[in-house]
């Protein structure tokens, strides 16, 4: 007998809290899920990918040895190919001819409310780190199917409240950014950062705002303006020292590089990318410069060309820019300033593809005497435990600490590092919480935070002078 609307809603709430949006749970859950799936197939290119995956055997479990969530939980439901097959079974049964025939000739698979609920839980236990794909002998992109599953669920009102509220504000809210920082607050923050830089270096570096025809339009994760001032000052110091101060600007029409659509909705992903590009259009910029944020970098770098095609602007990560300046001799970093042991965390969104791996290491090794790697690292790194947008969901803090981030915490401990560099806003939040949770004796900071300490500014105070002044201030 079919469940009533009340029992359906209760079942969903019980199983997937806090991932549902109150008041939007449909009473015909199975039908709505299949309708949403059909709509996605009609208007996207996912069908060809799903047909390819269905022609393979995505059940070998090789991915289990690569998944940090499964390694911590030991729960078979956390094995990536188990989660992938939840969605593939639905596709084969309801959207292929062979599945249609089999359902009439033999015992058949039928989608139920319980399976929809299980998918809603499973897809939000994945950090979307894509490490499993490195191990898969068939190259199945399990995290892509996780995002597809989240996309379908979001169309029927089942998604993370934190992610949904953020993207709604970014596209339709008054501030058009995920942290709801109004323009006046942005300008106040930039004025404060200018004053801090002047006090530190003895030189005024006033952040350029709404300047037209500049080479770079700069987008940081907007949360950096609230929580990571040293990172933003490091960005500014590099650009100033390189002599490129008149080549960049921050726009007040859109100053948020965050794109949470990457984690659960292609529709939001596309429209947020287009909003970012519109700001570059408005300012007549030539290139997009992204600050220290893994997913902001990836969403712009990978999807501006996809959604804008011939109108795509080149996308550069700030670490690519800094290394280029270093190698050309445009900036100098003092190698006597950082005496602590330093390690580096690779954000999955920029490292897994091999895009940003060597650049930060070359920078660090140029001025850090005691640098140690985590093992494994680079394209084989372990996720911080908060990837795929999970770090934004405060209700699953215990999961992020005890399961999602457990492997990463042990990696950090084994390095004996006193400073942990993480050039990603989401990773920094997760890693700071991990360090506190596991009582690890290290400090988490961005790469540009460290550069800020060692950079030589022509005509300004030396790094040693600044270090001595900072030590007096801390006493």
C-alpha positions, -999 to 999 in steps of 0.1 A, spaced: 0 0 0 13 35 -9 24 57 19 5 88 27 19 123 22 24 126 59 44 94 62 65 103 31 74 136 45 82 121 79 103 94 63 123 119 43 128 142 73 139 114 95 164 100 70 180 130 54 178 158 79 194 184 76 195 181 38 159 188 30 142 221 26 111 223 49 78 227 31 91 214 -3 91 176 2 67 161 -24 41 136 -13 47 116 -45 84 113 -40 92 85 -65 72 100 -93 87 134 -88 122 120 -87 117 102 -120 101 133 -136 131 154 -125 155 127 -138 137 127 -172 139 165 -173 177 165 -167 182 139 -194 161 159 -219 180 192 -214 216 180 -207 242 156 -222 242 132 -192 224 104 -212 255 95 -232 277 94 -201 251 72 -183 248 48 -212 286 44 -212 288 37 -175 258 13 -177 278 -7 -203 305 -13 -178 306 -31 -145 308 -4 -118 309 -29 -90 345 -40 -85 350 -20 -53 385 -9 -63 375 26 -54 370 16 -18 408 18 -11 409 54 -23 379 69 -5 388 86 27 351 85 39 350 47 35 384 42 50 372 61 81 337 46 84 341 11 71 304 13 60 299 -5 26 273 22 17 302 47 16 320 28 -12 318 51 -42 306 25 -67 278 15 -43 266 50 -43 270 53 -81 249 22 -87 220 36 -68 216 61 -96 226 38 -124 200 12 -114 173 38 -116 186 50 -150 188 14 -164 153 5 -152 134 36 -162 153 52 -190 168 25 -212 150 1 -236 167 -30 -222 156 -20 -187 120 -16 -199 120 -51 -214 137 -67 -184 111 -52 -161 84 -71 -179 102 -104 -184 118 -110 -151 120 -100 -115 124 -62 -116 140 -34 -98 115 -7 -87 124 27 -73 109 33 -38 108 61 -14 133 43 8 158 42 -21 153 79 -28 159 86 9 191 64 7 204 84 -22 197 117 -4 219 105 24 246 88 3 251 117 -21 257 141 9 283 117 25 305 121 -5 331 149 -4 333 149 -42 371 147 -40 373 125 -72 401 104 -56 381 73 -64 383 80 -102 421 78 -99 417 42 -87 388 31 -110 400 8 -138 372 20 -160 376 57 -152 341 62 -139 337 97 -125 318 88 -93 317 123 -80 301 135 -112 272 110 -106 271 122 -70 265 158 -83 240 145 -108 221 128 -80 222 159 -60 210 179 -90 180 157 -95 171 158 -58 174 196 -57 148 198 -85 122 181 -61 132 202 -31 157 180 -14 190 198 -10 213 214 16 197 244 32 231 260 35 239 257 -2 204 266 -14 203 298 7 237 308 -4 231 305 -42 197 322 -39 213 352 -23 241 352 -49 217 352 -78 186 370 -65 195 387 -32 203 423 -25 241 417 -21 246 391 -48 271 372 -27 270 342 -5 280 359 28 255 388 23 283 414 25 269 447 11 290 471 -10 296 495 18 310 467 40 333 456 12 346 492 8 351 495 46 370 462 46 393 473 17 400 506 36 409 486 67 432 463 47 448 493 30 456 508 65 470 475 77 493 472 47 505 507 52 512 501 89 531 469 81 551 480 50 552 518 54 537 521 19 501 529 10 485 503 -12 450 513 -18 429 485 -33 416 495 -68 378 494 -71 357 496 -102 386 505 -125 379 499 -162 401 483 -189 424 466 -164 441 433 -173 427 414 -143 394 415 -125 399 399 -91 375 375 -74 382 361 -40 359 338 -20 338 366 -5 342 350 30 379 360 28 368 396 33 354 385 66 378 359 78 411 359 58 426 394 58 462 382 56 454 362 24 440 393 8 468 415 19 492 389 6 475 390 -28 478 428 -28 515 427 -17 524 404 -46 507 425 -72 522 457 -58 558 443 -55 555 430 -91 547 465 -104 513 455 -116 492 477 -94 476 495 -123 467 462 -140 440 448 -116 407 458 -100 379 445 -77 344 451 -90 315 462 -67 289 447 -90 301 412 -82 330 404 -58 323 368 -49 342 340 -66 322 313 -47 300 291 -69 282 265 -48 263 254 -79 294 233 -86 284 210 -57 248 203 -65 231 221 -94 242 226 -129 216 253 -134 230 274 -105 266 266 -116 259 280 -151 241 311 -140 266 321 -113 294 317 -138 276 340 -162 271 365 -134 308 365 -127 315 370 -164 290 399 -166 311 418 -141 342 413 -162 322 425 -192 310 456 -172 346 465 -162 360 457 -197 385 434 -181 407 410 -200 413 382 -176 398 367 -145 421 364 -115 408 341 -88 420 342 -52 428 314 -28 397 292 -33 398 257 -48 362 254 -60 360 291 -71 391 285 -92 378 253 -107 343 266 -114 357 296 -133 386 278 -150 366 247 -161 332 262 -168 337 297 -182 349 281 -214 320 256 -214 292 281 -208 307 311 -227 326 293 -255 340 320 -278 335 347 -253 355 330 -226 380 350 -206 413 334 -196 411 323 -159 442 325 -138 447 313 -102 466 337 -79 492 311 -73 499 308 -110 503 346 -111 526 347 -80 549 319 -94 551 337 -127 562 369 -109 587 350 -88 603 332 -118 606 364 -137 623 381 -108 594 406 -103 590 396 -66 616 385 -40 609 364 -9 633 364 20 643 329 30 654 338 65 619 347 78 600 314 81 618 291 105 589 268 113 582 234 96 557 239 69 535 214 50 510 219 22 475 207 16 463 202 -20 427 214 -24 410 187 -45 393 211 -69 426 224 -82 450 195 -77 431 164 -88 432 174 -124 469 183 -121 462 220 -127 476 235 -95 502 211 -80 537 222 -86 531 260 -85 526 264 -48 555 240 -40 579 260 -61 569 291 -43 572 276 -9 605 259 -15 619 292 -27 618 307 8 608 280 33 638 260 46 619 232 64 592 221 40 577 186 44 551 168 22 521 148 33 519 114 19 502 109 -5 500 144 -20 495 163 -53 470 147 -76 467 117 -51 460 139 -21 434 131 5 405 156 8 402 178 38 369 161 46 347 191 39 347 190 1 317 189 -21 301 218 -1 299 197 31 320 222 50 291 247 47 267 223 64 272 230 100 247 203 111 271 176 100 301 189 119 306 155 137 306 136 104 332 160 89 354 156 120 351 119 128 347 105 93 352 129 65 384 144 79 398 116 99 424 104 73 435 140 66 440 147 103 463 117 106 483 129 76 488 163 92 499 148 125 525 126 108 543 156 91 551 172 125 544 206 107 539 238 127 523 256 97 497 240 74 493 259 41 459 255 25 451 279 -4 413 274 -3 386 291 17 366 259 22 396 238 31 409 264 55 376 263 74 375 225 76 412 222 85 410 248 113 382 228 128 401 195 123 432 210 140 411 220 170 391 187 171 422 165 170 444 189 190 471 191 163 500 215 171 499 235 139 485 267 125 464 268 93 469 296 69 469 305 32 499 305 9 497 343 5 495 347 43 530 332 44 542 352 14 530 383 32 556 376 59 585 371 36 579 394 6 603 423 -2 585 455 -11 607 481 -28 609 512 -6 591 495 23 600 479 56 621 448 52 606 414 62 629 412 92 617 446 104 581 435 100 588 403 119 604 421 148 575 446 150 550 417 149 568 400 177 567 431 199 529 434 191 523 398 202 541 402 235 
